[in-house]
Amino acid sequence: MTEDKIILEEEILEICREAVRQVSAEDREFTMDTELSAKDGIDSLAFMNIIIALEIRFDVVLDERLAALKEAKNIRELIEQLKQIR
């Protein structure tokens, strides 16, 4: 695994943690296999906060890719979808 890939993954995991903190007082630990679901702390509001944070961080507009991003089951799949945009 390259250093750039590790940095990207860590950065996106931190974006997810921060998005959940914005909508709840929880401080959850996320992994690449954390599901993008309310049971793992990522409800629809947290998911939209993640999308907005990703748009700002990577200077992209994800509107056209939102349907595909919503299909991601976990953070790993979300990252794979984002790689197709970059």
Gaussian input, Z-matrix of N, CA and C with variables (Angstrom, degrees):
# hf/3-21g

backbone

0 1
 N
 C     1     B1
 C     2     B2     1     A1
 N     3     B3     2     A2     1     D1
 C     4     B4     3     A3     2     D2
 C     5     B5     4     A4     3     D3
 N     6     B6     5     A5     4     D4
 C     7     B7     6     A6     5     D5
 C     8     B8     7     A7     6     D6
 N     9     B9     8     A8     7     D7
 C    10    B10     9     A9     8     D8
 C    11    B11    10    A10     9     D9
 N    12    B12    11    A11    10    D10
 C    13    B13    12    A12    11    D11
 C    14    B14    13    A13    12    D12
 N    15    B15    14    A14    13    D13
 C    16    B16    15    A15    14    D14
 C    17    B17    16    A16    15    D15
 N    18    B18    17    A17    16    D16
 C    19    B19    18    A18    17    D17
 C    20    B20    19    A19    18    D18
 N    21    B21    20    A20    19    D19
 C    22    B22    21    A21    20    D20
 C    23    B23    22    A22    21    D21
 N    24    B24    23    A23    22    D22
 C    25    B25    24    A24    23    D23
 C    26    B26    25    A25    24    D24
 N    27    B27    26    A26    25    D25
 C    28    B28    27    A27    26    D26
 C    29    B29    28    A28    27    D27
 N    30    B30    29    A29    28    D28
 C    31    B31    30    A30    29    D29
 C    32    B32    31    A31    30    D30
 N    33    B33    32    A32    31    D31
 C    34    B34    33    A33    32    D32
 C    35    B35    34    A34    33    D33
 N    36    B36    35    A35    34    D34
 C    37    B37    36    A36    35    D35
 C    38    B38    37    A37    36    D36
 N    39    B39    38    A38    37    D37
 C    40    B40    39    A39    38    D38
 C    41    B41    40    A40    39    D39
 N    42    B42    41    A41    40    D40
 C    43    B43    42    A42    41    D41
 C    44    B44    43    A43    42    D42
 N    45    B45    44    A44    43    D43
 C    46    B46    45    A45    44    D44
 C    47    B47    46    A46    45    D45
 N    48    B48    47    A47    46    D46
 C    49    B49    48    A48    47    D47
 C    50    B50    49    A49    48    D48
 N    51    B51    50    A50    49    D49
 C    52    B52    51    A51    50    D50
 C    53    B53    52    A52    51    D51
 N    54    B54    53    A53    52    D52
 C    55    B55    54    A54    53    D53
 C    56    B56    55    A55    54    D54
 N    57    B57    56    A56    55    D55
 C    58    B58    57    A57    56    D56
 C    59    B59    58    A58    57    D57
 N    60    B60    59    A59    58    D58
 C    61    B61    60    A60    59    D59
 C    62    B62    61    A61    60    D60
 N    63    B63    62    A62    61    D61
 C    64    B64    63    A63    62    D62
 C    65    B65    64    A64    63    D63
 N    66    B66    65    A65    64    D64
 C    67    B67    66    A66    65    D65
 C    68    B68    67    A67    66    D66
 N    69    B69    68    A68    67    D67
 C    70    B70    69    A69    68    D68
 C    71    B71    70    A70    69    D69
 N    72    B72    71    A71    70    D70
 C    73    B73    72    A72    71    D71
 C    74    B74    73    A73    72    D72
 N    75    B75    74    A74    73    D73
 C    76    B76    75    A75    74    D74
 C    77    B77    76    A76    75    D75
 N    78    B78    77    A77    76    D76
 C    79    B79    78    A78    77    D77
 C    80    B80    79    A79    78    D78
 N    81    B81    80    A80    79    D79
 C    82    B82    81    A81    80    D80
 C    83    B83    82    A82    81    D81
 N    84    B84    83    A83    82    D82
 C    85    B85    84    A84    83    D83
 C    86    B86    85    A85    84    D84
 N    87    B87    86    A86    85    D85
 C    88    B88    87    A87    86    D86
 C    89    B89    88    A88    87    D87
 N    90    B90    89    A89    88    D88
 C    91    B91    90    A90    89    D89
 C    92    B92    91    A91    90    D90
 N    93    B93    92    A92    91    D91
 C    94    B94    93    A93    92    D92
 C    95    B95    94    A94    93    D93
 N    96    B96    95    A95    94    D94
 C    97    B97    96    A96    95    D95
 C    98    B98    97    A97    96    D96
 N    99    B99    98    A98    97    D97
 C   100   B100    99    A99    98    D98
 C   101   B101   100   A100    99    D99
 N   102   B102   101   A101   100   D100
 C   103   B103   102   A102   101   D101
 C   104   B104   103   A103   102   D102
 N   105   B105   104   A104   103   D103
 C   106   B106   105   A105   104   D104
 C   107   B107   106   A106   105   D105
 N   108   B108   107   A107   106   D106
 C   109   B109   108   A108   107   D107
 C   110   B110   109   A109   108   D108
 N   111   B111   110   A110   109   D109
 C   112   B112   111   A111   110   D110
 C   113   B113   112   A112   111   D111
 N   114   B114   113   A113   112   D112
 C   115   B115   114   A114   113   D113
 C   116   B116   115   A115   114   D114
 N   117   B117   116   A116   115   D115
 C   118   B118   117   A117   116   D116
 C   119   B119   118   A118   117   D117
 N   120   B120   119   A119   118   D118
 C   121   B121   120   A120   119   D119
 C   122   B122   121   A121   120   D120
 N   123   B123   122   A122   121   D121
 C   124   B124   123   A123   122   D122
 C   125   B125   124   A124   123   D123
 N   126   B126   125   A125   124   D124
 C   127   B127   126   A126   125   D125
 C   128   B128   127   A127   126   D126
 N   129   B129   128   A128   127   D127
 C   130   B130   129   A129   128   D128
 C   131   B131   130   A130   129   D129
 N   132   B132   131   A131   130   D130
 C   133   B133   132   A132   131   D131
 C   134   B134   133   A133   132   D132
 N   135   B135   134   A134   133   D133
 C   136   B136   135   A135   134   D134
 C   137   B137   136   A136   135   D135
 N   138   B138   137   A137   136   D136
 C   139   B139   138   A138   137   D137
 C   140   B140   139   A139   138   D138
 N   141   B141   140   A140   139   D139
 C   142   B142   141   A141   140   D140
 C   143   B143   142   A142   141   D141
 N   144   B144   143   A143   142   D142
 C   145   B145   144   A144   143   D143
 C   146   B146   145   A145   144   D144
 N   147   B147   146   A146   145   D145
 C   148   B148   147   A147   146   D146
 C   149   B149   148   A148   147   D147
 N   150   B150   149   A149   148   D148
 C   151   B151   150   A150   149   D149
 C   152   B152   151   A151   150   D150
 N   153   B153   152   A152   151   D151
 C   154   B154   153   A153   152   D152
 C   155   B155   154   A154   153   D153
 N   156   B156   155   A155   154   D154
 C   157   B157   156   A156   155   D155
 C   158   B158   157   A157   156   D156
 N   159   B159   158   A158   157   D157
 C   160   B160   159   A159   158   D158
 C   161   B161   160   A160   159   D159
 N   162   B162   161   A161   160   D160
 C   163   B163   162   A162   161   D161
 C   164   B164   163   A163   162   D162
 N   165   B165   164   A164   163   D163
 C   166   B166   165   A165   164   D164
 C   167   B167   166   A166   165   D165
 N   168   B168   167   A167   166   D166
 C   169   B169   168   A168   167   D167
 C   170   B170   169   A169   168   D168
 N   171   B171   170   A170   169   D169
 C   172   B172   171   A171   170   D170
 C   173   B173   172   A172   171   D171
 N   174   B174   173   A173   172   D172
 C   175   B175   174   A174   173   D173
 C   176   B176   175   A175   174   D174
 N   177   B177   176   A176   175   D175
 C   178   B178   177   A177   176   D176
 C   179   B179   178   A178   177   D177
 N   180   B180   179   A179   178   D178
 C   181   B181   180   A180   179   D179
 C   182   B182   181   A181   180   D180
 N   183   B183   182   A182   181   D181
 C   184   B184   183   A183   182   D182
 C   185   B185   184   A184   183   D183
 N   186   B186   185   A185   184   D184
 C   187   B187   186   A186   185   D185
 C   188   B188   187   A187   186   D186
 N   189   B189   188   A188   187   D187
 C   190   B190   189   A189   188   D188
 C   191   B191   190   A190   189   D189
 N   192   B192   191   A191   190   D190
 C   193   B193   192   A192   191   D191
 C   194   B194   193   A193   192   D192
 N   195   B195   194   A194   193   D193
 C   196   B196   195   A195   194   D194
 C   197   B197   196   A196   195   D195
 N   198   B198   197   A197   196   D196
 C   199   B199   198   A198   197   D197
 C   200   B200   199   A199   198   D198
 N   201   B201   200   A200   199   D199
 C   202   B202   201   A201   200   D200
 C   203   B203   202   A202   201   D201
 N   204   B204   203   A203   202   D202
 C   205   B205   204   A204   203   D203
 C   206   B206   205   A205   204   D204
 N   207   B207   206   A206   205   D205
 C   208   B208   207   A207   206   D206
 C   209   B209   208   A208   207   D207
 N   210   B210   209   A209   208   D208
 C   211   B211   210   A210   209   D209
 C   212   B212   211   A211   210   D210
 N   213   B213   212   A212   211   D211
 C   214   B214   213   A213   212   D212
 C   215   B215   214   A214   213   D213
 N   216   B216   215   A215   214   D214
 C   217   B217   216   A216   215   D215
 C   218   B218   217   A217   216   D216
 N   219   B219   218   A218   217   D217
 C   220   B220   219   A219   218   D218
 C   221   B221   220   A220   219   D219
 N   222   B222   221   A221   220   D220
 C   223   B223   222   A222   221   D221
 C   224   B224   223   A223   222   D222
 N   225   B225   224   A224   223   D223
 C   226   B226   225   A225   224   D224
 C   227   B227   226   A226   225   D225
 N   228   B228   227   A227   226   D226
 C   229   B229   228   A228   227   D227
 C   230   B230   229   A229   228   D228
 N   231   B231   230   A230   229   D229
 C   232   B232   231   A231   230   D230
 C   233   B233   232   A232   231   D231
 N   234   B234   233   A233   232   D232
 C   235   B235   234   A234   233   D233
 C   236   B236   235   A235   234   D234
 N   237   B237   236   A236   235   D235
 C   238   B238   237   A237   236   D236
 C   239   B239   238   A238   237   D237
 N   240   B240   239   A239   238   D238
 C   241   B241   240   A240   239   D239
 C   242   B242   241   A241   240   D240
 N   243   B243   242   A242   241   D241
 C   244   B244   243   A243   242   D242
 C   245   B245   244   A244   243   D243
 N   246   B246   245   A245   244   D244
 C   247   B247   246   A246   245   D245
 C   248   B248   247   A247   246   D246
 N   249   B249   248   A248   247   D247
 C   250   B250   249   A249   248   D248
 C   251   B251   250   A250   249   D249
 N   252   B252   251   A251   250   D250
 C   253   B253   252   A252   251   D251
 C   254   B254   253   A253   252   D252
 N   255   B255   254   A254   253   D253
 C   256   B256   255   A255   254   D254
 C   257   B257   256   A256   255   D255

   B1=1.4395
   B2=1.5248
   B3=1.3127
   B4=1.4539
   B5=1.5171
   B6=1.3173
   B7=1.4642
   B8=1.5244
   B9=1.3354
   B10=1.4617
   B11=1.5259
   B12=1.3276
   B13=1.4613
   B14=1.5225
   B15=1.3195
   B16=1.4622
   B17=1.5245
   B18=1.3165
   B19=1.4641
   B20=1.5223
   B21=1.3240
   B22=1.4617
   B23=1.5246
   B24=1.3107
   B25=1.4540
   B26=1.5194
   B27=1.3177
   B28=1.4628
   B29=1.5225
   B30=1.3107
   B31=1.4555
   B32=1.5368
   B33=1.3104
   B34=1.4621
   B35=1.5249
   B36=1.3043
   B37=1.4634
   B38=1.5267
   B39=1.3201
   B40=1.4670
   B41=1.5253
   B42=1.3225
   B43=1.4635
   B44=1.5252
   B45=1.3226
   B46=1.4667
   B47=1.5180
   B48=1.3271
   B49=1.4689
   B50=1.5223
   B51=1.3177
   B52=1.4651
   B53=1.5255
   B54=1.3169
   B55=1.4713
   B56=1.5202
   B57=1.3185
   B58=1.4707
   B59=1.5309
   B60=1.3273
   B61=1.4707
   B62=1.5306
   B63=1.3399
   B64=1.4607
   B65=1.5205
   B66=1.3170
   B67=1.4692
   B68=1.5299
   B69=1.3118
   B70=1.4686
   B71=1.5223
   B72=1.2890
   B73=1.4648
   B74=1.5262
   B75=1.3183
   B76=1.4633
   B77=1.5245
   B78=1.2986
   B79=1.4547
   B80=1.5198
   B81=1.3167
   B82=1.4682
   B83=1.5177
   B84=1.3044
   B85=1.4587
   B86=1.5232
   B87=1.3006
   B88=1.4523
   B89=1.5143
   B90=1.3328
   B91=1.4577
   B92=1.5196
   B93=1.2954
   B94=1.4598
   B95=1.5293
   B96=1.3176
   B97=1.4589
   B98=1.5282
   B99=1.3326
   B100=1.4600
   B101=1.5214
   B102=1.3250
   B103=1.4622
   B104=1.5195
   B105=1.3119
   B106=1.4613
   B107=1.5255
   B108=1.3278
   B109=1.4588
   B110=1.5239
   B111=1.3065
   B112=1.4626
   B113=1.5279
   B114=1.3279
   B115=1.4774
   B116=1.5306
   B117=1.3223
   B118=1.4681
   B119=1.5258
   B120=1.3392
   B121=1.4642
   B122=1.5098
   B123=1.3318
   B124=1.4622
   B125=1.5263
   B126=1.3318
   B127=1.4601
   B128=1.5301
   B129=1.3140
   B130=1.4692
   B131=1.5267
   B132=1.3199
   B133=1.4627
   B134=1.5258
   B135=1.3188
   B136=1.4642
   B137=1.5299
   B138=1.3370
   B139=1.4620
   B140=1.5404
   B141=1.3256
   B142=1.4661
   B143=1.5286
   B144=1.3282
   B145=1.4642
   B146=1.5264
   B147=1.3232
   B148=1.4651
   B149=1.5256
   B150=1.3186
   B151=1.4656
   B152=1.5204
   B153=1.3239
   B154=1.4726
   B155=1.5276
   B156=1.3289
   B157=1.4689
   B158=1.5297
   B159=1.3269
   B160=1.4709
   B161=1.5190
   B162=1.3285
   B163=1.4747
   B164=1.5231
   B165=1.3123
   B166=1.4674
   B167=1.5241
   B168=1.3232
   B169=1.4705
   B170=1.5233
   B171=1.3345
   B172=1.4599
   B173=1.5296
   B174=1.3328
   B175=1.4619
   B176=1.5274
   B177=1.3381
   B178=1.4617
   B179=1.5270
   B180=1.3139
   B181=1.4593
   B182=1.5216
   B183=1.3078
   B184=1.4597
   B185=1.5204
   B186=1.3320
   B187=1.4661
   B188=1.5274
   B189=1.3004
   B190=1.4659
   B191=1.5222
   B192=1.3106
   B193=1.4702
   B194=1.5248
   B195=1.3331
   B196=1.4531
   B197=1.5235
   B198=1.3102
   B199=1.4765
   B200=1.5305
   B201=1.3289
   B202=1.4651
   B203=1.5281
   B204=1.3214
   B205=1.4553
   B206=1.5233
   B207=1.3214
   B208=1.4638
   B209=1.5263
   B210=1.3110
   B211=1.4614
   B212=1.5243
   B213=1.3254
   B214=1.4638
   B215=1.5246
   B216=1.3024
   B217=1.4649
   B218=1.5311
   B219=1.3388
   B220=1.4573
   B221=1.5248
   B222=1.3131
   B223=1.4676
   B224=1.5230
   B225=1.3128
   B226=1.4670
   B227=1.5357
   B228=1.3274
   B229=1.4676
   B230=1.5324
   B231=1.3295
   B232=1.4630
   B233=1.5287
   B234=1.3227
   B235=1.4614
   B236=1.5275
   B237=1.3225
   B238=1.4651
   B239=1.5346
   B240=1.3135
   B241=1.4576
   B242=1.5333
   B243=1.3262
   B244=1.4676
   B245=1.5300
   B246=1.3098
   B247=1.4734
   B248=1.5137
   B249=1.3192
   B250=1.4568
   B251=1.5195
   B252=1.3159
   B253=1.4619
   B254=1.5157
   B255=1.3051
   B256=1.4718
   B257=1.4788
   A1=108.51
   A2=116.37
   A3=119.25
   A4=111.18
   A5=114.94
   A6=120.25
   A7=111.46
   A8=117.82
   A9=121.18
   A10=111.57
   A11=116.31
   A12=120.46
   A13=110.45
   A14=117.09
   A15=121.31
   A16=110.14
   A17=117.36
   A18=121.41
   A19=110.01
   A20=117.70
   A21=121.66
   A22=110.46
   A23=117.43
   A24=121.10
   A25=111.29
   A26=117.55
   A27=121.29
   A28=111.13
   A29=116.43
   A30=121.02
   A31=111.16
   A32=117.13
   A33=120.54
   A34=110.39
   A35=118.45
   A36=120.60
   A37=110.67
   A38=117.10
   A39=120.44
   A40=110.91
   A41=118.10
   A42=121.24
   A43=109.94
   A44=117.24
   A45=121.45
   A46=110.85
   A47=117.57
   A48=120.87
   A49=110.52
   A50=116.61
   A51=121.16
   A52=111.03
   A53=117.52
   A54=121.01
   A55=111.00
   A56=117.05
   A57=120.60
   A58=109.74
   A59=117.44
   A60=120.33
   A61=111.75
   A62=116.90
   A63=120.50
   A64=112.41
   A65=117.98
   A66=120.36
   A67=112.78
   A68=117.34
   A69=120.25
   A70=108.02
   A71=115.14
   A72=119.82
   A73=111.95
   A74=116.02
   A75=119.73
   A76=112.25
   A77=114.32
   A78=121.03
   A79=106.54
   A80=115.66
   A81=121.15
   A82=110.80
   A83=114.23
   A84=120.69
   A85=107.75
   A86=116.26
   A87=120.94
   A88=110.34
   A89=114.46
   A90=121.89
   A91=107.38
   A92=116.11
   A93=120.27
   A94=110.99
   A95=117.42
   A96=121.55
   A97=113.56
   A98=117.64
   A99=120.02
   A100=108.93
   A101=114.69
   A102=119.44
   A103=110.83
   A104=115.14
   A105=121.39
   A106=107.25
   A107=114.79
   A108=120.43
   A109=109.22
   A110=114.94
   A111=120.29
   A112=111.43
   A113=117.00
   A114=118.87
   A115=111.60
   A116=116.75
   A117=120.30
   A118=112.08
   A119=116.19
   A120=120.39
   A121=115.56
   A122=117.04
   A123=119.48
   A124=108.26
   A125=114.76
   A126=119.50
   A127=108.76
   A128=117.35
   A129=120.03
   A130=112.03
   A131=117.87
   A132=120.21
   A133=110.86
   A134=116.66
   A135=120.01
   A136=110.34
   A137=117.01
   A138=120.46
   A139=110.50
   A140=116.51
   A141=119.18
   A142=110.88
   A143=117.49
   A144=120.26
   A145=110.65
   A146=117.03
   A147=120.95
   A148=109.57
   A149=116.95
   A150=120.84
   A151=110.55
   A152=117.05
   A153=120.86
   A154=110.35
   A155=117.08
   A156=120.49
   A157=111.31
   A158=117.04
   A159=120.42
   A160=110.69
   A161=116.69
   A162=120.07
   A163=110.67
   A164=116.08
   A165=120.33
   A166=110.69
   A167=116.73
   A168=120.66
   A169=113.08
   A170=116.56
   A171=119.65
   A172=113.11
   A173=116.59
   A174=122.50
   A175=111.57
   A176=114.47
   A177=121.93
   A178=108.71
   A179=115.43
   A180=121.49
   A181=106.63
   A182=115.51
   A183=119.75
   A184=113.35
   A185=117.88
   A186=121.13
   A187=112.45
   A188=116.81
   A189=120.72
   A190=112.20
   A191=117.44
   A192=122.25
   A193=112.68
   A194=116.79
   A195=120.13
   A196=112.45
   A197=118.00
   A198=120.51
   A199=110.46
   A200=117.00
   A201=120.29
   A202=110.91
   A203=117.27
   A204=120.43
   A205=111.02
   A206=117.22
   A207=120.91
   A208=111.66
   A209=117.55
   A210=121.52
   A211=112.71
   A212=117.16
   A213=120.41
   A214=109.55
   A215=116.31
   A216=121.68
   A217=112.25
   A218=115.95
   A219=120.03
   A220=109.41
   A221=116.36
   A222=120.68
   A223=110.54
   A224=118.07
   A225=121.12
   A226=110.77
   A227=116.76
   A228=120.39
   A229=111.16
   A230=116.79
   A231=120.29
   A232=110.34
   A233=115.94
   A234=120.52
   A235=110.58
   A236=117.22
   A237=120.16
   A238=110.80
   A239=116.83
   A240=120.72
   A241=110.73
   A242=116.36
   A243=119.91
   A244=111.34
   A245=117.27
   A246=120.36
   A247=111.03
   A248=118.02
   A249=120.87
   A250=112.00
   A251=117.03
   A252=121.84
   A253=110.54
   A254=117.47
   A255=122.48
   A256=113.35
   D1=131.78
   D2=-177.25
   D3=-79.00
   D4=158.60
   D5=179.55
   D6=-62.52
   D7=-38.45
   D8=178.42
   D9=-61.72
   D10=-40.54
   D11=179.81
   D12=-65.66
   D13=-41.29
   D14=178.93
   D15=-63.75
   D16=-43.84
   D17=179.37
   D18=-62.61
   D19=-44.45
   D20=178.94
   D21=-60.40
   D22=-47.39
   D23=-179.81
   D24=-61.47
   D25=-45.06
   D26=179.65
   D27=-63.26
   D28=-39.25
   D29=179.61
   D30=-65.46
   D31=-42.16
   D32=179.24
   D33=-70.01
   D34=-37.06
   D35=175.23
   D36=-61.46
   D37=-40.37
   D38=177.48
   D39=-66.78
   D40=-38.33
   D41=175.64
   D42=-59.79
   D43=-41.96
   D44=178.67
   D45=-64.57
   D46=-44.58
   D47=178.78
   D48=-59.27
   D49=-45.92
   D50=-178.35
   D51=-65.53
   D52=-38.88
   D53=179.51
   D54=-62.59
   D55=-39.37
   D56=178.77
   D57=-70.52
   D58=-39.24
   D59=177.97
   D60=-61.32
   D61=-30.89
   D62=-179.48
   D63=-69.42
   D64=-27.81
   D65=-176.87
   D66=-106.82
   D67=-9.56
   D68=176.08
   D69=-151.69
   D70=164.92
   D71=-179.19
   D72=-83.06
   D73=4.00
   D74=-176.09
   D75=-75.97
   D76=143.55
   D77=173.63
   D78=-117.41
   D79=92.11
   D80=-175.31
   D81=-95.52
   D82=154.24
   D83=173.28
   D84=-96.94
   D85=130.97
   D86=-179.70
   D87=-114.54
   D88=148.22
   D89=173.61
   D90=-125.34
   D91=176.38
   D92=178.99
   D93=-64.19
   D94=-23.72
   D95=-178.41
   D96=-95.68
   D97=3.13
   D98=177.01
   D99=-62.37
   D100=129.63
   D101=-179.15
   D102=-74.27
   D103=146.35
   D104=176.24
   D105=-87.12
   D106=73.02
   D107=-176.31
   D108=-145.39
   D109=160.68
   D110=179.93
   D111=-61.39
   D112=-32.12
   D113=-179.29
   D114=-64.32
   D115=-26.92
   D116=176.71
   D117=-99.63
   D118=13.71
   D119=174.41
   D120=93.09
   D121=-1.23
   D122=-178.32
   D123=-108.18
   D124=85.87
   D125=176.82
   D126=-83.05
   D127=-174.87
   D128=-174.93
   D129=-63.70
   D130=-36.16
   D131=178.58
   D132=-68.04
   D133=-44.21
   D134=177.60
   D135=-62.73
   D136=-39.10
   D137=179.40
   D138=-61.97
   D139=-43.50
   D140=179.07
   D141=-66.37
   D142=-35.58
   D143=174.73
   D144=-63.04
   D145=-37.39
   D146=176.82
   D147=-63.30
   D148=-46.89
   D149=-178.92
   D150=-60.34
   D151=-45.83
   D152=-179.92
   D153=-62.61
   D154=-44.06
   D155=179.20
   D156=-63.09
   D157=-39.05
   D158=177.97
   D159=-65.57
   D160=-40.84
   D161=178.46
   D162=-60.79
   D163=-43.79
   D164=179.91
   D165=-67.10
   D166=-48.85
   D167=-176.09
   D168=-63.19
   D169=-41.69
   D170=-175.18
   D171=-102.77
   D172=5.05
   D173=177.42
   D174=51.63
   D175=53.85
   D176=178.32
   D177=-130.93
   D178=160.67
   D179=172.43
   D180=-110.54
   D181=121.73
   D182=-173.37
   D183=-102.30
   D184=6.95
   D185=-178.19
   D186=-51.66
   D187=-47.61
   D188=-176.58
   D189=-70.06
   D190=-22.22
   D191=-178.35
   D192=-101.56
   D193=2.25
   D194=-173.79
   D195=-59.18
   D196=-40.91
   D197=179.87
   D198=-60.57
   D199=-44.04
   D200=179.32
   D201=-67.05
   D202=-39.17
   D203=179.42
   D204=-65.09
   D205=-36.39
   D206=178.71
   D207=-66.60
   D208=-23.22
   D209=179.32
   D210=-76.94
   D211=-15.64
   D212=-179.98
   D213=-61.72
   D214=133.17
   D215=-178.08
   D216=-87.19
   D217=-29.16
   D218=-178.37
   D219=-145.85
   D220=178.70
   D221=-176.48
   D222=-64.70
   D223=-35.80
   D224=178.27
   D225=-58.58
   D226=-46.33
   D227=179.34
   D228=-67.20
   D229=-34.45
   D230=176.50
   D231=-61.09
   D232=-44.06
   D233=179.04
   D234=-63.94
   D235=-40.46
   D236=178.34
   D237=-61.23
   D238=-40.54
   D239=176.71
   D240=-63.87
   D241=-41.16
   D242=-179.96
   D243=-65.59
   D244=-35.89
   D245=179.97
   D246=-62.65
   D247=-29.80
   D248=178.70
   D249=-70.69
   D250=-20.92
   D251=-179.22
   D252=-84.62
   D253=-39.05
   D254=-172.81
   D255=-70.63

